[in-house]
Amino acid sequence: MLNQLKRKVLIADNDEDVLVALEHALENGGYTTATALSQDQVSKLLTEGEFDLCVLDDCLSDNDSIGVLAELQEPAKGPIVIVTYHRFPEAHQETQLRALGVRAFVNKRAHSELVDIVSRLLESRPYQSRGAFDHMT
């Protein structure tokens, strides 16, 4: 549990109610969180802080998840990425997202499943301080 308490998760969603619900679920799961409503806010937080994992909505107010991830430089050096959705992505979208480093997909209303997936993914990656994504274009 000690390592889990040190793990920081960035949550990005354009719906404030969903954002708050995901934040509560992850904080109740023992994680430290930061939130963003747009790609601009994601970019700012990623350049200012270090995150172990990013929960990214399939559609933010100013870009979709493919667009957000495509703008990131060297995403493999950043946090693990999970994409949340209302409807599962189509096959070509899933392929694009996986190519951009997405490790999992979860329905944004399945809060306990999200916490379980976050825990599993972070357990597979040893804790170390990491500077998330270095830059966004």
ChimeraX commands (.cxc) that place a marker at each C-alpha (Angstrom):
marker #1 position 0.00,0.00,0.00 radius 0.5
marker #1 position 2.94,2.36,0.61 radius 0.5
marker #1 position 3.95,2.39,-3.06 radius 0.5
marker #1 position 0.33,2.84,-4.08 radius 0.5
marker #1 position 0.08,5.99,-1.93 radius 0.5
marker #1 position 3.00,7.47,-3.82 radius 0.5
marker #1 position 1.41,6.78,-7.20 radius 0.5
marker #1 position -0.01,9.83,-8.94 radius 0.5
marker #1 position -2.78,9.58,-11.52 radius 0.5
marker #1 position -3.83,12.27,-13.99 radius 0.5
marker #1 position -7.53,12.07,-14.85 radius 0.5
marker #1 position -8.78,13.88,-17.97 radius 0.5
marker #1 position -12.46,14.07,-18.87 radius 0.5
marker #1 position -14.62,16.83,-20.35 radius 0.5
marker #1 position -17.56,16.02,-18.07 radius 0.5
marker #1 position -17.00,17.51,-14.61 radius 0.5
marker #1 position -19.39,15.05,-12.93 radius 0.5
marker #1 position -17.51,12.07,-14.37 radius 0.5
marker #1 position -14.19,13.70,-13.53 radius 0.5
marker #1 position -15.19,14.13,-9.89 radius 0.5
marker #1 position -16.52,10.56,-9.69 radius 0.5
marker #1 position -13.31,9.10,-11.15 radius 0.5
marker #1 position -11.23,11.29,-8.86 radius 0.5
marker #1 position -13.13,10.06,-5.79 radius 0.5
marker #1 position -12.89,6.42,-6.88 radius 0.5
marker #1 position -9.12,6.62,-7.39 radius 0.5
marker #1 position -8.49,8.64,-4.22 radius 0.5
marker #1 position -10.57,6.12,-2.25 radius 0.5
marker #1 position -8.35,3.48,-3.84 radius 0.5
marker #1 position -5.31,5.18,-2.31 radius 0.5
marker #1 position -4.00,7.21,-5.24 radius 0.5
marker #1 position -3.06,10.86,-5.47 radius 0.5
marker #1 position -4.85,12.56,-8.37 radius 0.5
marker #1 position -4.85,15.66,-10.52 radius 0.5
marker #1 position -7.63,16.50,-12.98 radius 0.5
marker #1 position -7.97,18.14,-16.38 radius 0.5
marker #1 position -10.95,19.03,-18.56 radius 0.5
marker #1 position -9.08,19.68,-21.83 radius 0.5
marker #1 position -5.95,18.83,-23.80 radius 0.5
marker #1 position -4.53,22.22,-22.86 radius 0.5
marker #1 position -4.90,21.39,-19.16 radius 0.5
marker #1 position -3.45,17.91,-19.71 radius 0.5
marker #1 position -0.44,19.45,-21.45 radius 0.5
marker #1 position 0.11,21.94,-18.64 radius 0.5
marker #1 position -0.13,19.31,-15.90 radius 0.5
marker #1 position 2.14,16.88,-17.72 radius 0.5
marker #1 position 4.85,19.47,-18.21 radius 0.5
marker #1 position 4.61,20.65,-14.58 radius 0.5
marker #1 position 4.30,17.33,-12.77 radius 0.5
marker #1 position 5.12,13.67,-12.68 radius 0.5
marker #1 position 2.44,11.02,-13.15 radius 0.5
marker #1 position 2.51,7.25,-13.09 radius 0.5
marker #1 position -0.72,6.80,-14.99 radius 0.5
marker #1 position -3.15,8.85,-17.05 radius 0.5
marker #1 position -6.86,8.09,-17.28 radius 0.5
marker #1 position -7.87,9.79,-20.52 radius 0.5
marker #1 position -11.44,10.20,-21.72 radius 0.5
marker #1 position -12.11,9.22,-25.32 radius 0.5
marker #1 position -13.19,12.79,-26.02 radius 0.5
marker #1 position -12.05,15.98,-24.30 radius 0.5
marker #1 position -13.50,19.42,-24.98 radius 0.5
marker #1 position -10.73,20.31,-27.43 radius 0.5
marker #1 position -9.56,16.95,-28.87 radius 0.5
marker #1 position -10.21,13.21,-28.87 radius 0.5
marker #1 position -7.95,10.66,-27.20 radius 0.5
marker #1 position -6.19,9.78,-30.45 radius 0.5
marker #1 position -5.46,13.45,-31.10 radius 0.5
marker #1 position -4.23,14.04,-27.54 radius 0.5
marker #1 position -1.90,11.04,-27.61 radius 0.5
marker #1 position -0.68,11.81,-31.14 radius 0.5
marker #1 position 0.45,15.23,-29.92 radius 0.5
marker #1 position 2.60,13.77,-27.16 radius 0.5
marker #1 position 6.32,13.37,-27.75 radius 0.5
marker #1 position 7.81,10.07,-26.63 radius 0.5
marker #1 position 4.69,8.72,-24.89 radius 0.5
marker #1 position 6.46,5.46,-24.01 radius 0.5
marker #1 position 8.57,7.39,-21.49 radius 0.5
marker #1 position 5.48,8.78,-19.81 radius 0.5
marker #1 position 2.77,7.34,-17.63 radius 0.5
marker #1 position 0.72,4.28,-18.45 radius 0.5
marker #1 position -2.40,5.38,-20.33 radius 0.5
marker #1 position -5.94,4.06,-19.89 radius 0.5
marker #1 position -8.73,5.37,-22.10 radius 0.5
marker #1 position -12.26,5.65,-20.72 radius 0.5
marker #1 position -15.31,5.57,-22.93 radius 0.5
marker #1 position -19.09,5.40,-23.08 radius 0.5
marker #1 position -19.02,3.00,-26.03 radius 0.5
marker #1 position -16.07,0.74,-26.76 radius 0.5
marker #1 position -13.84,2.15,-29.53 radius 0.5
marker #1 position -14.22,0.77,-33.02 radius 0.5
marker #1 position -11.50,-1.68,-34.14 radius 0.5
marker #1 position -9.50,0.91,-36.12 radius 0.5
marker #1 position -9.64,3.37,-33.20 radius 0.5
marker #1 position -8.52,0.70,-30.74 radius 0.5
marker #1 position -5.62,-0.19,-33.04 radius 0.5
marker #1 position -4.56,3.47,-33.28 radius 0.5
marker #1 position -4.83,3.96,-29.52 radius 0.5
marker #1 position -2.82,0.82,-28.74 radius 0.5
marker #1 position -0.14,1.98,-31.22 radius 0.5
marker #1 position -0.02,5.25,-29.26 radius 0.5
marker #1 position 0.65,3.36,-26.03 radius 0.5
marker #1 position -2.79,2.83,-24.50 radius 0.5
marker #1 position -2.66,-0.16,-22.17 radius 0.5
marker #1 position -6.33,-0.60,-21.30 radius 0.5
marker #1 position -9.89,0.52,-22.01 radius 0.5
marker #1 position -12.58,0.82,-19.37 radius 0.5
marker #1 position -16.12,2.12,-19.29 radius 0.5
marker #1 position -16.01,5.44,-17.42 radius 0.5
marker #1 position -18.99,4.41,-15.28 radius 0.5
marker #1 position -17.22,1.24,-14.05 radius 0.5
marker #1 position -15.35,2.90,-11.19 radius 0.5
marker #1 position -14.34,-0.22,-9.27 radius 0.5
marker #1 position -13.11,-1.85,-12.49 radius 0.5
marker #1 position -11.03,1.26,-13.20 radius 0.5
marker #1 position -9.39,1.14,-9.77 radius 0.5
marker #1 position -8.65,-2.58,-10.25 radius 0.5
marker #1 position -7.08,-1.97,-13.67 radius 0.5
marker #1 position -5.02,0.96,-12.36 radius 0.5
marker #1 position -3.75,-1.22,-9.50 radius 0.5
marker #1 position -2.87,-4.09,-11.80 radius 0.5
marker #1 position -1.06,-1.89,-14.32 radius 0.5
marker #1 position 0.90,-0.02,-11.67 radius 0.5
marker #1 position 1.88,-3.24,-9.89 radius 0.5
marker #1 position 3.48,-4.39,-13.15 radius 0.5
marker #1 position 5.60,-1.22,-13.32 radius 0.5
marker #1 position 8.08,-0.66,-10.48 radius 0.5
marker #1 position 7.67,2.65,-8.70 radius 0.5
marker #1 position 10.08,5.35,-9.79 radius 0.5
marker #1 position 9.80,9.05,-10.19 radius 0.5
marker #1 position 9.08,9.78,-13.84 radius 0.5
marker #1 position 8.48,13.02,-15.65 radius 0.5
marker #1 position 5.35,11.91,-17.48 radius 0.5
marker #1 position 5.42,13.31,-20.99 radius 0.5
marker #1 position 8.24,15.74,-21.54 radius 0.5
marker #1 position 6.51,17.93,-24.10 radius 0.5
marker #1 position 3.35,18.31,-26.04 radius 0.5
marker #1 position 3.36,20.04,-29.40 radius 0.5
marker link #1:1,2 radius 0.2
marker link #1:2,3 radius 0.2
marker link #1:3,4 radius 0.2
marker link #1:4,5 radius 0.2
marker link #1:5,6 radius 0.2
marker link #1:6,7 radius 0.2
marker link #1:7,8 radius 0.2
marker link #1:8,9 radius 0.2
marker link #1:9,10 radius 0.2
marker link #1:10,11 radius 0.2
marker link #1:11,12 radius 0.2
marker link #1:12,13 radius 0.2
marker link #1:13,14 radius 0.2
marker link #1:14,15 radius 0.2
marker link #1:15,16 radius 0.2
marker link #1:16,17 radius 0.2
marker link #1:17,18 radius 0.2
marker link #1:18,19 radius 0.2
marker link #1:19,20 radius 0.2
marker link #1:20,21 radius 0.2
marker link #1:21,22 radius 0.2
marker link #1:22,23 radius 0.2
marker link #1:23,24 radius 0.2
marker link #1:24,25 radius 0.2
marker link #1:25,26 radius 0.2
marker link #1:26,27 radius 0.2
marker link #1:27,28 radius 0.2
marker link #1:28,29 radius 0.2
marker link #1:29,30 radius 0.2
marker link #1:30,31 radius 0.2
marker link #1:31,32 radius 0.2
marker link #1:32,33 radius 0.2
marker link #1:33,34 radius 0.2
marker link #1:34,35 radius 0.2
marker link #1:35,36 radius 0.2
marker link #1:36,37 radius 0.2
marker link #1:37,38 radius 0.2
marker link #1:38,39 radius 0.2
marker link #1:39,40 radius 0.2
marker link #1:40,41 radius 0.2
marker link #1:41,42 radius 0.2
marker link #1:42,43 radius 0.2
marker link #1:43,44 radius 0.2
marker link #1:44,45 radius 0.2
marker link #1:45,46 radius 0.2
marker link #1:46,47 radius 0.2
marker link #1:47,48 radius 0.2
marker link #1:48,49 radius 0.2
marker link #1:49,50 radius 0.2
marker link #1:50,51 radius 0.2
marker link #1:51,52 radius 0.2
marker link #1:52,53 radius 0.2
marker link #1:53,54 radius 0.2
marker link #1:54,55 radius 0.2
marker link #1:55,56 radius 0.2
marker link #1:56,57 radius 0.2
marker link #1:57,58 radius 0.2
marker link #1:58,59 radius 0.2
marker link #1:59,60 radius 0.2
marker link #1:60,61 radius 0.2
marker link #1:61,62 radius 0.2
marker link #1:62,63 radius 0.2
marker link #1:63,64 radius 0.2
marker link #1:64,65 radius 0.2
marker link #1:65,66 radius 0.2
marker link #1:66,67 radius 0.2
marker link #1:67,68 radius 0.2
marker link #1:68,69 radius 0.2
marker link #1:69,70 radius 0.2
marker link #1:70,71 radius 0.2
marker link #1:71,72 radius 0.2
marker link #1:72,73 radius 0.2
marker link #1:73,74 radius 0.2
marker link #1:74,75 radius 0.2
marker link #1:75,76 radius 0.2
marker link #1:76,77 radius 0.2
marker link #1:77,78 radius 0.2
marker link #1:78,79 radius 0.2
marker link #1:79,80 radius 0.2
marker link #1:80,81 radius 0.2
marker link #1:81,82 radius 0.2
marker link #1:82,83 radius 0.2
marker link #1:83,84 radius 0.2
marker link #1:84,85 radius 0.2
marker link #1:85,86 radius 0.2
marker link #1:86,87 radius 0.2
marker link #1:87,88 radius 0.2
marker link #1:88,89 radius 0.2
marker link #1:89,90 radius 0.2
marker link #1:90,91 radius 0.2
marker link #1:91,92 radius 0.2
marker link #1:92,93 radius 0.2
marker link #1:93,94 radius 0.2
marker link #1:94,95 radius 0.2
marker link #1:95,96 radius 0.2
marker link #1:96,97 radius 0.2
marker link #1:97,98 radius 0.2
marker link #1:98,99 radius 0.2
marker link #1:99,100 radius 0.2
marker link #1:100,101 radius 0.2
marker link #1:101,102 radius 0.2
marker link #1:102,103 radius 0.2
marker link #1:103,104 radius 0.2
marker link #1:104,105 radius 0.2
marker link #1:105,106 radius 0.2
marker link #1:106,107 radius 0.2
marker link #1:107,108 radius 0.2
marker link #1:108,109 radius 0.2
marker link #1:109,110 radius 0.2
marker link #1:110,111 radius 0.2
marker link #1:111,112 radius 0.2
marker link #1:112,113 radius 0.2
marker link #1:113,114 radius 0.2
marker link #1:114,115 radius 0.2
marker link #1:115,116 radius 0.2
marker link #1:116,117 radius 0.2
marker link #1:117,118 radius 0.2
marker link #1:118,119 radius 0.2
marker link #1:119,120 radius 0.2
marker link #1:120,121 radius 0.2
marker link #1:121,122 radius 0.2
marker link #1:122,123 radius 0.2
marker link #1:123,124 radius 0.2
marker link #1:124,125 radius 0.2
marker link #1:125,126 radius 0.2
marker link #1:126,127 radius 0.2
marker link #1:127,128 radius 0.2
marker link #1:128,129 radius 0.2
marker link #1:129,130 radius 0.2
marker link #1:130,131 radius 0.2
marker link #1:131,132 radius 0.2
marker link #1:132,133 radius 0.2
marker link #1:133,134 radius 0.2
marker link #1:134,135 radius 0.2
marker link #1:135,136 radius 0.2
marker link #1:136,137 radius 0.2
view
